[in-house]
């Protein structure tokens, strides 16, 4: 059976401490539970198996994951994390980095700092930990993704296909440079939901459904 992998490229954080990625524990659980509920309901009225098995995987430094290493052409890998229009990376708002060191705005990506704080008049800057597209690809490689992977990678990040440059385009470039040339890559327009609302996940794009806001990135 084909698989959907919710890949969180951050190191899994402790429950407390302000490190990046922790929110995806609950976001992924909500996605998985709502997907399974949808498929069970569908199966009750239609014959046949569910469309995909669904799992989450977290990045563990320099540690291959057997599930990611075994992905095939029918499998889909969803990249988790926030993004913004024109940003060539993903991030999570945090006060500390993955090693627990405080994040200072002077060491943040300055484009992200500006974008995060547009319209923020609280006097306190929003801080975040960011991974560039090349960092995400390195973490996929360390997690065991084979260079001949010919399935689908979906940048399931808000606004990942918006702007002349964006995360999905940057990820495609980084994948190609690393030797991943067979997989299909998608980004999205609008802000995305992490749970199914009825039969579908949604986007704030006028198209409504996340699926309809999906943009395939041309391979270079």
N, C-alpha and C positions, 0 to 999 in steps of 0.2 A: 504494500500500500504506500502511496506517495505520502511524503511528510512535509509539514510546515514547521520550520524552526524559527522561534523568536530569539534572535541572537542579540544579547546585550554586550556590547564591546567594552563595558566598564568592568573593573574588578568588583565582585559582589561586596557591598559595603556592610559594616555592622549596622544594627538597628538604630543606634544613636551615634552622633559624632559629626554630622554635617558633610559626609563624603558623597561623591556623585554616584548616581545609579540606583540608589535605594528605592526610589519611587517605582521602579519597574518591577519590583517584587509583586506589588499589588496590581499594577497595570497589566502585567502578563497574566496573573491569575484571573483577573476579570475577563481578559480576552479569551483565555482558554476555556473558562467556565461558560461564557456566553456562546462561544463557538460550539462546544459540545452540546449545550442545551438546544441550540438551533438544529444541529444534525440529528439529535435523538428525536426531536419533534418531527423532522422531515422523514426520518426512517419509519416512524409510526404510520405514515400514510403512503409511503413509497417503498417499493422493494429495492434492495441493493444496499451496499455498504456505504459508510460515510465517505466523504470526498478525500479527506486527509487525516492522518494522525497528526497531532499537534503537540509540540514540546518546546520548552525553553532551554537555552544554553547560555551560560555566562562565560566571559573570558577569564581564563586562568593563565597567568604568564608562563609562556614556554611549555605549555602542557596540551598535547593533542587531545581532542575529544573524539571518541570512537564514532559517535553519531554523525558529527560534522564530516569526519574523514570518509564516511560511507555514503554520503549524499550522492544521488544519481540524477539522471536527466529529468525525472518527473517531480523532483523535490524543489521546494521553495524556501529560501532563506530570507527572513525579514530582519533588517537592521533596525534596532531600537535606539532612541535618543531624540532630543529636540534639534530642530534646525530652524533657520530663518531665511527669508528671501535673500538670495545672493551670497549666502554663507557657504563656504566650501568645507564645512565640517559639521559635526554634531556636538551637542553639549548637554550638560545637566546643571541646573543651578545648585550651587554648593558653597559652603564656607571653607571647606578643606579639599585638598587633592586626594588622590587614591592612597597615598602614603600617610594621610592624616595631617599634612602640613597646611597651615592656614594659607588661603588664596589671597593674594594682594592684587589690587587692580593694576598696579604697575607691571605685574607679570602676566596679566591676562592678555589674550589676543585683543588688540585694541579695536579692531573692527567689530568683534563680538561685544566688547564692552559698550561701544557706542550704540549698537543696535539694541542691546538689552535695555538700555537706559533712556531710549527715546521716549520723551513724555514723562519720565520719572522725576518728580519734583519733591521727593521725600527728603532729599539731602543725604541719603545713604545709597551708595551704588549697589545695584544687583551684581552679584558675583557668580561665576560659573566655571566649571572645568570643561575644557574643550578637547576633542580629538579631531585632528585633520583627517581628510579622506585617506591619506597614505598611512596614518596610524591605524585606522580601521582595517585596512587591507593587511597590514603587518599582523594584526591581532587575529584576523581570519586565518592567515597562513600558520601562525603559531597554534591555532586551534585545530589544525589538521585539514583545512580545506584543500583538496587536491587541485593542481593547476589545470587538470582536464575536466573539472566540474562543468557540466553542460546544462545544469538546471537554471533556475531563476533566482536572481538577487533583487529584492525589493527594498528600496530606501524608504521604509515606512516611517518617515519623519515629516513633520509639518513643513510645507513649502519647499520640499527637497528638489523639486523640478522647476522652481520659479527663479527668474532673474537670468541675465545673460550668462553668468556663471552661477553654479549652485552645487549643492552637495552631490546630487546624483551624477552630474557630469564629471565632477572631480573624482568621484569614486570609480567611474568607468575608466578614466585616464589612469588612475593609480592601479586598478586591476590589470589593465593592459600592460603597463610597465612591469608588473610583477609576473606576467606570463599567463594570467587568466584571460583567455581570449574566446572561450566557447560559451560562456554563460550569457543569458539575457539579463538586462538591467533596467529597472523602472524607478522613476521618482514620482512624486505626487504634487499636486497643486492644492492650495488651501490648508487649513488646519484640520487634523485628522482625529477621529475618535479611536480609543483603544479597546472599545467593546462593541459587540454587535448590538444594533438597535433594531430588533426584529430580525430580518433576514440579512441585514447589511451593516457594514461599518460606514461611517459618514465622513464627509468633508464639508468645510465651509465654502468650498468652490461652488459656484452656481449649479454645477452638474449634480451636486447633492451626494451621490454615492461615492465612496472612496474609490471603488473600481472604475468609475467613469472619470475620476480626477487623476487616473494613473497615466503616466507618460513614459513610453519606451525611449531609452537613451540609445542613440545610434552608436554602434561600436566603431572604434577608430583603428 
